[in-house]
Amino acid sequence: MGKNKGTDTTPRNSLSADSEVQRQKHIGDAVEHTEEVHIDGEQSKFSAILGILRKLIGVADVINLRLSLPSQLLDPIPNLEYWNYMDSPEHFVAITEPDDEVERMLAMLAWWFSKLLKHTGKVHKPFNSVLGEQFFCKWEVDGNRSSAASATAQAATGSASGNSSDAKREDTAASSITNVSDGNGGSKLSVEYITEQVSHHPPVSAFVYRCKERGIEAVGMDHIAAKFTGLSATVATGSECHGIFVTLKQRNDEMYKCTHPVGSIVGWMRGTLKVQLIESSYIVCAKTGLAAIIEFKEERWFGKNKGNVTGKVFRYDEKAYGDKIAGWRLKDIPKTCTTVATFGGNWDQKVMVERVDGASKDSAERLLIDMTALEPAEKQVKPVEEQGEMESRRIWGVVASKMLEGKFGEATRIKRGIEDEQRALAAARKERAEVVLPALFKPGYSSNGKPELLDDAPINI
């Protein structure tokens, strides 16, 4: 990331990380605090991060501490931009296509897996969002790509076999500052992404994805909690996150609730970090009476893993089981629930699916999704000069540019200036007992995790 574009000779003053971490353990989330480290040829980025995290063993939620890291330990991309679920928007718009409700659930599963693409490569740490920060973008999707499966197949034949997942993810972060001009094709569908940081302590953002042409919308709250044990860092959803709620307006307003997997970042002792997904997730649609449970298997340290994910799609009685599925694993599915499809494979490679209900002419095992064939879709974002002052690239663009130029000392100073200004604003609001309301979303979303856009929300897409 810019290391060949010049050397930064700005002096860096190192403070005691031990004393700072101990101070932070006492004050909790009252302030956002700074970690100063010096990185040179003798100390890698990895070992510096590990050194900080080791001092946080026992802290209940590392995310809520809001560590302010120097730019050398970050990636040049804002948090709201990086943590989106549309690396493959083709899969999102394809959910509405099948007339068969089981096939719609399978299309939902394919999109659900596609949003895990960013976990298949390098582990990234984007910039922390500031309160009120916003990000807007859109993706253009070829409407002639008739299904998620065909989109995967086309990606497989069209992508260069020599590109690794790590390289794809690195390219995404490194090019994050580039603005893409708008354009429209004859059969293009537009998927919009609208998000705002609605809380700083704890860090929570509200989001909406929508494709108006297909009548599909996904909403939710992003809030994660993390804990470091010494051998791994576990990242799970926080209390404000109730899942992703996908509504198909052209399918009688079917709503699918999708939960997130738990991630375990392993490889600290070997110096090669990777994400393993653990425990289970589910997708449920009360209107069709269909649910899916996705169960992740613990991966072995050595040798090949034959399969790290397995699952079932089944019919259930909403009145009897609607409030119980959240606590189920595969073994807990009652015999009164009818299995209609099974799936399994490797979530970061290929997942296969098989209809077992006899209702489909195609009952043979087939490909659900090929993760190795996917590449992150290119976002279309307005130029920085056309963005509002609270938009992500407007806030962090200069920091990212300095990082890409290799001027980390200067980038860190600018980053700290932004953070200091936010702390001063927070202190002034606290003194005035001022409550900050979102600029884009209606209040009251925290009770059900389903944010709604204001009728007059200033959306800049």
C-alpha positions as CSV (number, residue, x, y, z in Angstrom):
1,M,0.0,0.0,0.0
2,G,2.1,2.8,-1.3
3,K,5.4,1.7,0.2
4,N,7.2,2.2,-3.1
5,K,6.0,5.8,-3.4
6,G,8.4,7.4,-1.1
7,T,9.7,7.2,2.5
8,D,8.1,9.1,5.3
9,T,10.8,10.7,7.4
10,T,8.5,12.4,9.9
11,P,9.6,11.5,13.5
12,R,7.2,9.3,15.5
13,N,7.1,9.6,19.3
14,S,6.2,6.3,21.0
15,L,4.2,6.3,24.3
16,S,3.8,3.4,26.7
17,A,1.1,1.1,25.4
18,D,1.0,-0.7,28.7
19,S,0.0,2.4,30.7
20,E,-2.5,3.5,28.1
21,V,-4.3,0.1,27.9
22,Q,-4.5,-0.1,31.7
23,R,-6.0,3.4,31.8
24,Q,-8.5,2.5,29.2
25,K,-9.6,-0.7,31.1
26,H,-10.6,1.6,33.9
27,I,-12.5,4.3,31.9
28,G,-14.3,1.9,29.6
29,D,-16.0,3.6,26.6
30,A,-15.9,7.1,28.1
31,V,-13.3,8.3,25.6
32,E,-11.6,7.1,22.5
33,H,-7.9,6.5,23.2
34,T,-4.7,6.6,21.3
35,E,-2.2,3.8,20.8
36,E,1.2,5.0,19.6
37,V,3.6,2.4,18.1
38,H,6.8,2.7,16.2
39,I,7.1,0.4,13.2
40,D,10.4,-0.1,11.4
41,G,12.2,-2.9,9.6
42,E,12.5,-4.8,12.9
43,Q,8.9,-4.7,13.8
44,S,6.2,-5.8,11.4
45,K,2.7,-4.5,11.2
46,F,1.5,-7.9,12.4
47,S,3.7,-8.1,15.5
48,A,2.7,-4.5,16.4
49,I,-1.0,-5.4,16.3
50,L,-0.4,-8.6,18.2
51,G,1.6,-6.6,20.9
52,I,-1.4,-4.3,21.4
53,L,-4.0,-7.1,21.5
54,R,-2.0,-9.1,24.0
55,K,-2.5,-6.2,26.5
56,L,-6.2,-6.4,25.9
57,I,-6.7,-10.0,27.0
58,G,-9.6,-10.1,29.4
59,V,-11.3,-6.9,28.0
60,A,-15.0,-7.9,27.5
61,D,-15.4,-6.0,24.2
62,V,-12.3,-4.7,22.3
63,I,-14.5,-3.0,19.7
64,N,-16.2,-0.8,22.3
65,L,-12.8,0.5,23.5
66,R,-12.5,2.4,20.2
67,L,-8.7,2.1,20.0
68,S,-7.3,4.9,17.9
69,L,-4.5,3.1,16.0
70,P,-1.8,4.8,13.9
71,S,-2.3,4.7,10.2
72,Q,0.5,2.1,9.7
73,L,-1.8,-0.5,11.3
74,L,-4.9,0.4,9.2
75,D,-6.1,-0.1,5.6
76,P,-6.9,3.0,3.5
77,I,-10.7,2.6,3.4
78,P,-13.5,3.9,5.6
79,N,-15.4,1.4,7.8
80,L,-18.8,2.1,6.3
81,E,-17.5,1.6,2.8
82,Y,-15.6,-1.6,3.6
83,W,-18.3,-3.4,5.6
84,N,-20.9,-3.7,2.9
85,Y,-22.7,-6.9,1.8
86,M,-22.7,-6.3,-1.9
87,D,-19.4,-7.7,-3.2
88,S,-21.7,-9.7,-5.5
89,P,-24.9,-7.6,-6.2
90,E,-25.8,-10.0,-9.0
91,H,-26.8,-12.5,-6.3
92,F,-28.9,-9.9,-4.5
93,V,-31.1,-9.0,-7.4
94,A,-31.4,-12.6,-8.4
95,I,-33.3,-13.5,-5.2
96,T,-36.6,-12.2,-6.6
97,E,-36.4,-14.2,-9.8
98,P,-37.5,-17.8,-9.1
99,D,-41.3,-18.4,-9.0
100,D,-40.7,-21.5,-6.8
101,E,-40.4,-20.4,-3.1
102,V,-37.8,-23.0,-2.3
103,E,-35.6,-21.8,-5.1
104,R,-36.0,-18.2,-3.8
105,M,-34.7,-19.4,-0.4
106,L,-31.8,-21.1,-2.2
107,A,-31.1,-17.8,-4.1
108,M,-31.2,-16.1,-0.7
109,L,-28.6,-18.5,0.6
110,A,-26.4,-17.9,-2.4
111,W,-26.4,-14.1,-1.7
112,W,-25.8,-14.8,2.0
113,F,-22.7,-16.8,1.2
114,S,-21.5,-14.2,-1.4
115,K,-21.4,-11.5,1.3
116,L,-18.7,-13.6,3.0
117,L,-16.3,-12.9,0.2
118,K,-14.3,-10.3,2.1
119,H,-13.5,-12.9,4.7
120,T,-11.8,-15.2,2.2
121,G,-8.6,-13.2,2.0
122,K,-6.5,-10.8,4.0
123,V,-7.9,-9.5,7.3
124,H,-8.4,-5.7,7.0
125,K,-8.8,-3.0,9.6
126,P,-10.6,0.1,8.1
127,F,-10.9,3.5,9.7
128,N,-13.3,3.8,12.7
129,S,-16.5,5.8,11.7
130,V,-17.3,9.1,13.4
131,L,-20.8,9.8,14.7
132,G,-23.1,10.9,11.8
133,E,-20.7,9.7,9.1
134,Q,-22.5,8.6,5.9
135,F,-21.7,6.6,2.9
136,F,-23.6,6.3,-0.4
137,C,-22.8,4.3,-3.5
138,K,-24.5,2.1,-6.0
139,W,-23.7,-0.9,-8.2
140,E,-24.9,-1.5,-11.7
141,V,-25.9,-5.1,-12.4
142,D,-26.6,-6.6,-15.8
143,G,-30.3,-7.5,-15.8
144,N,-29.8,-10.1,-18.4
145,R,-27.9,-12.3,-16.0
146,S,-31.0,-14.4,-15.3
147,S,-29.9,-16.1,-12.1
148,A,-27.3,-16.1,-9.3
149,A,-26.0,-19.5,-10.6
150,S,-25.4,-18.1,-14.1
151,A,-23.8,-15.1,-12.6
152,T,-21.4,-17.3,-10.8
153,A,-20.7,-19.4,-13.9
154,Q,-20.0,-16.3,-16.0
155,A,-17.7,-15.0,-13.3
156,A,-15.8,-18.3,-13.2
157,T,-15.2,-18.3,-17.0
158,G,-14.4,-14.6,-17.1
159,S,-12.0,-14.3,-14.2
160,A,-8.2,-14.9,-14.5
161,S,-7.3,-18.1,-12.8
162,G,-4.1,-16.6,-11.4
163,N,-5.7,-14.0,-9.2
164,S,-5.8,-15.1,-5.5
165,S,-8.5,-14.0,-3.1
166,D,-5.9,-12.1,-1.1
167,A,-4.9,-10.1,-4.2
168,K,-8.6,-9.3,-4.9
169,R,-9.1,-8.0,-1.4
170,E,-5.9,-6.1,-1.4
171,D,-6.9,-4.4,-4.7
172,T,-10.2,-3.4,-3.2
173,A,-8.7,-1.7,-0.2
174,A,-5.8,-0.1,-2.2
175,S,-8.1,1.4,-4.8
176,S,-10.7,2.6,-2.3
177,I,-10.0,6.3,-2.9
178,T,-10.8,6.1,-6.6
179,N,-14.1,7.6,-7.6
180,V,-16.1,5.9,-10.3
181,S,-18.1,7.9,-12.8
182,D,-21.8,7.1,-13.2
183,G,-23.0,5.3,-16.3
184,N,-26.1,3.6,-17.5
185,G,-26.6,0.6,-19.8
186,G,-29.6,-0.6,-21.6
187,S,-30.5,-3.4,-19.3
188,K,-28.7,-2.3,-16.1
189,L,-30.2,-2.6,-12.7
190,S,-29.1,-0.3,-9.9
191,V,-28.4,-1.5,-6.4
192,E,-28.1,1.4,-3.9
193,Y,-26.3,1.4,-0.6
194,I,-27.2,4.0,2.1
195,T,-25.7,3.9,5.5
196,E,-25.0,6.2,8.5
197,Q,-23.1,5.8,11.8
198,V,-25.9,6.4,14.3
199,S,-24.0,5.7,17.5
200,H,-20.3,6.1,18.5
201,H,-20.4,4.3,21.9
202,P,-21.2,1.6,21.2
203,P,-20.3,1.8,17.5
204,V,-23.5,1.2,15.5
205,S,-24.5,1.9,11.9
206,A,-27.8,1.7,10.1
207,F,-28.0,0.6,6.5
208,V,-30.4,0.1,3.6
209,Y,-29.7,-1.7,0.3
210,R,-32.3,-1.5,-2.4
211,C,-33.0,-2.3,-6.0
212,K,-36.1,-0.4,-7.0
213,E,-36.4,-2.1,-10.4
214,R,-36.7,-5.5,-8.7
215,G,-38.5,-4.4,-5.6
216,I,-36.0,-5.8,-3.2
217,E,-34.7,-4.1,0.0
218,A,-32.4,-5.2,2.8
219,V,-32.1,-3.2,6.1
220,G,-30.4,-3.7,9.4
221,M,-28.0,-2.4,12.1
222,D,-24.3,-3.2,12.1
223,H,-22.9,-3.6,15.6
224,I,-20.0,-6.1,16.4
225,A,-18.3,-7.2,19.6
226,A,-14.8,-8.6,19.7
227,K,-12.7,-10.4,22.3
228,F,-9.0,-11.4,22.1
229,T,-8.0,-14.6,24.0
230,G,-4.3,-14.7,23.1
231,L,-4.7,-17.4,20.4
232,S,-7.6,-16.0,18.5
233,A,-9.9,-13.0,18.2
234,T,-13.6,-13.7,18.2
235,V,-15.9,-11.3,16.4
236,A,-19.7,-11.7,16.9
237,T,-22.7,-9.4,16.5
238,G,-23.4,-6.9,19.3
239,S,-26.7,-6.4,21.1
240,E,-27.9,-3.7,18.6
241,C,-27.7,-6.1,15.6
242,H,-30.8,-8.2,15.0
243,G,-29.7,-9.5,11.6
244,I,-30.4,-8.5,8.0
245,F,-34.0,-8.2,6.9
246,V,-34.6,-8.7,3.2
247,T,-38.0,-7.9,1.8
248,L,-39.2,-9.0,-1.7
249,K,-42.0,-6.5,-2.5
250,Q,-42.8,-8.2,-5.8
251,R,-43.3,-11.5,-3.9
252,N,-46.1,-10.5,-1.6
253,D,-43.7,-8.7,0.7
254,E,-41.9,-11.9,1.8
255,M,-39.4,-11.0,4.5
256,Y,-36.3,-13.0,5.2
257,K,-34.4,-12.6,8.4
258,C,-30.7,-13.5,8.0
259,T,-28.3,-13.7,10.9
260,H,-24.5,-13.3,10.8
261,P,-21.9,-16.0,11.5
262,V,-19.4,-15.7,14.3
263,G,-15.9,-15.2,13.1
264,S,-12.6,-16.4,14.7
265,I,-9.4,-14.7,13.5
266,V,-6.7,-17.3,13.9
267,G,-3.1,-17.7,12.9
268,W,-1.5,-15.3,15.5
269,M,1.2,-17.7,16.5
270,R,2.1,-18.5,12.9
271,G,2.0,-14.9,11.7
272,T,-0.6,-15.6,9.0
273,L,-4.1,-14.4,9.9
274,K,-7.2,-15.9,8.4
275,V,-10.9,-15.9,9.3
276,Q,-12.6,-19.1,10.4
277,L,-16.4,-19.1,10.7
278,I,-17.8,-20.9,13.6
279,E,-21.2,-21.8,15.3
280,S,-24.4,-21.5,13.2
281,S,-26.6,-18.9,11.4
282,Y,-30.1,-19.1,10.1
283,I,-32.4,-17.6,7.5
284,V,-36.1,-17.6,8.1
285,C,-39.2,-16.5,6.1
286,A,-42.4,-16.6,8.1
287,K,-44.6,-15.9,5.0
288,T,-43.4,-19.1,3.1
289,G,-42.8,-21.1,6.2
290,L,-39.2,-21.9,5.1
291,A,-36.1,-21.7,7.1
292,A,-32.4,-22.6,6.6
293,I,-29.8,-23.4,9.2
294,I,-26.1,-22.9,8.2
295,E,-23.7,-24.8,10.5
296,F,-19.9,-24.2,10.4
297,K,-17.5,-26.9,11.3
298,E,-14.3,-26.3,13.2
299,E,-11.4,-26.4,10.7
300,R,-8.3,-28.4,11.3
301,W,-4.9,-26.7,11.7
302,F,-3.1,-29.1,9.4
303,G,-4.2,-30.9,6.3
304,K,-7.2,-30.3,4.0
305,N,-10.6,-29.7,5.3
306,K,-13.1,-31.7,3.2
307,G,-16.0,-29.4,4.2
308,N,-16.4,-26.6,6.6
309,V,-20.1,-25.8,6.2
310,T,-23.3,-27.8,6.0
311,G,-26.9,-27.0,6.3
312,K,-30.6,-27.7,5.5
313,V,-33.6,-25.9,4.2
314,F,-36.8,-27.0,5.8
315,R,-40.5,-26.2,6.2
316,Y,-41.7,-25.3,9.7
317,D,-44.8,-24.2,11.6
318,E,-44.4,-20.5,12.4
319,K,-46.8,-20.7,15.4
320,A,-45.1,-23.7,16.9
321,Y,-41.4,-22.9,16.1
322,G,-41.1,-19.3,14.9
323,D,-39.5,-18.1,18.1
324,K,-37.3,-21.2,18.6
325,I,-35.3,-21.5,15.4
326,A,-32.8,-18.9,16.6
327,G,-31.4,-21.4,19.1
328,W,-31.4,-24.4,16.9
329,R,-28.5,-26.2,15.4
330,L,-29.0,-28.9,12.7
331,K,-29.5,-31.7,15.2
332,D,-32.3,-29.7,16.9
333,I,-34.6,-29.6,13.8
334,P,-37.7,-31.5,14.8
335,K,-38.9,-34.4,12.8
336,T,-42.2,-32.6,12.2
337,C,-40.2,-30.1,10.0
338,T,-39.8,-31.3,6.4
339,T,-36.4,-31.0,4.9
340,V,-36.6,-29.7,1.3
341,A,-32.9,-29.2,0.4
342,T,-29.5,-29.9,1.9
343,F,-26.3,-28.1,1.2
344,G,-22.6,-28.2,2.1
345,G,-19.0,-27.8,1.1
346,N,-16.5,-25.1,1.8
347,W,-17.9,-21.6,2.4
348,D,-14.8,-20.0,1.0
349,Q,-14.7,-22.2,-2.1
350,K,-17.7,-24.1,-3.4
351,V,-21.0,-24.9,-1.8
352,M,-23.3,-27.6,-3.4
353,V,-27.0,-28.0,-2.9
354,E,-29.5,-30.8,-3.5
355,R,-33.3,-30.7,-3.6
356,V,-34.7,-33.6,-1.5
357,D,-38.4,-32.8,-1.6
358,G,-39.2,-34.3,-4.9
359,A,-40.9,-31.1,-6.1
360,S,-38.2,-30.1,-8.5
361,K,-37.3,-31.7,-11.8
362,D,-33.7,-31.0,-11.0
363,S,-33.1,-33.1,-7.9
364,A,-29.4,-33.8,-8.6
365,E,-26.7,-32.1,-6.6
366,R,-25.8,-28.8,-8.2
367,L,-23.6,-25.8,-7.5
368,L,-25.1,-23.2,-5.1
369,I,-22.2,-20.8,-5.3
370,D,-18.5,-20.8,-6.3
371,M,-16.7,-18.3,-4.1
372,T,-13.4,-18.7,-5.9
373,A,-15.1,-17.3,-9.1
374,L,-16.3,-14.1,-7.4
375,E,-14.6,-10.7,-7.5
376,P,-15.8,-7.6,-5.6
377,A,-18.1,-5.6,-7.8
378,E,-17.0,-2.1,-8.6
379,K,-18.8,0.6,-6.6
380,Q,-20.0,3.9,-8.2
381,V,-19.4,6.8,-5.8
382,K,-19.8,10.5,-6.5
383,P,-16.6,12.5,-6.7
384,V,-15.4,13.8,-3.4
385,E,-16.0,17.4,-4.4
386,E,-19.7,16.5,-4.8
387,Q,-20.0,14.8,-1.4
388,G,-21.3,16.3,1.8
389,E,-19.0,17.1,4.7
390,M,-20.2,14.0,6.6
391,E,-19.6,11.5,3.8
392,S,-16.9,8.9,4.4
393,R,-14.5,9.7,1.6
394,R,-14.8,13.4,2.3
395,I,-13.8,12.7,6.0
396,W,-11.1,10.2,5.4
397,G,-9.9,10.8,1.8
398,V,-6.8,12.8,2.7
399,V,-5.8,10.2,5.3
400,A,-6.1,7.4,2.8
401,S,-4.2,9.3,0.1
402,K,-1.3,10.0,2.5
403,M,-1.2,6.3,3.4
404,L,-1.1,5.3,-0.2
405,E,1.8,7.7,-0.7
406,G,3.6,6.0,2.2
407,K,3.4,9.2,4.3
408,F,2.2,7.4,7.5
409,G,3.4,10.0,10.0
410,E,1.4,12.7,8.2
411,A,-1.6,10.4,7.7
412,T,-1.6,9.6,11.4
413,R,-1.5,13.3,12.4
414,I,-4.4,14.1,10.1
415,K,-6.3,11.1,11.4
416,R,-5.7,12.2,15.0
417,G,-6.8,15.7,14.2
418,I,-10.2,14.3,12.9
419,E,-10.5,12.2,16.1
420,D,-9.6,15.1,18.4
421,E,-12.2,17.3,16.7
422,Q,-14.9,14.6,17.2
423,R,-13.9,14.2,20.9
424,A,-14.3,18.0,21.4
425,L,-17.7,17.9,19.7
426,A,-18.8,15.0,21.8
427,A,-17.7,16.8,25.0
428,A,-19.6,20.0,24.0
429,R,-22.8,17.9,23.3
430,K,-22.5,16.2,26.6
431,E,-22.2,19.5,28.4
432,R,-25.3,20.8,26.6
433,A,-27.1,17.5,27.2
434,E,-27.7,17.4,23.5
435,V,-29.0,14.2,21.8
436,V,-27.8,13.6,18.3
437,L,-30.5,12.3,15.9
438,P,-29.6,10.5,12.7
439,A,-29.8,12.6,9.5
440,L,-31.0,9.7,7.3
441,F,-33.1,7.4,9.5
442,K,-36.3,7.6,11.6
443,P,-35.8,7.2,15.3
444,G,-37.0,4.0,17.0
445,Y,-35.0,1.5,15.0
446,S,-33.1,0.0,18.0
447,S,-36.1,-2.0,19.2
448,N,-36.4,-4.3,16.2
449,G,-33.2,-3.6,14.2
450,K,-35.1,-2.5,11.1
451,P,-34.1,1.1,10.3
452,E,-36.4,3.2,8.0
453,L,-35.2,6.1,5.9
454,L,-36.7,9.5,6.6
455,D,-39.1,10.6,3.9
456,D,-36.8,13.6,3.2
457,A,-33.5,11.9,3.8
458,P,-30.7,13.7,1.9
459,I,-29.4,10.8,-0.1
460,N,-26.5,11.6,-2.4
461,I,-26.2,8.8,-5.0
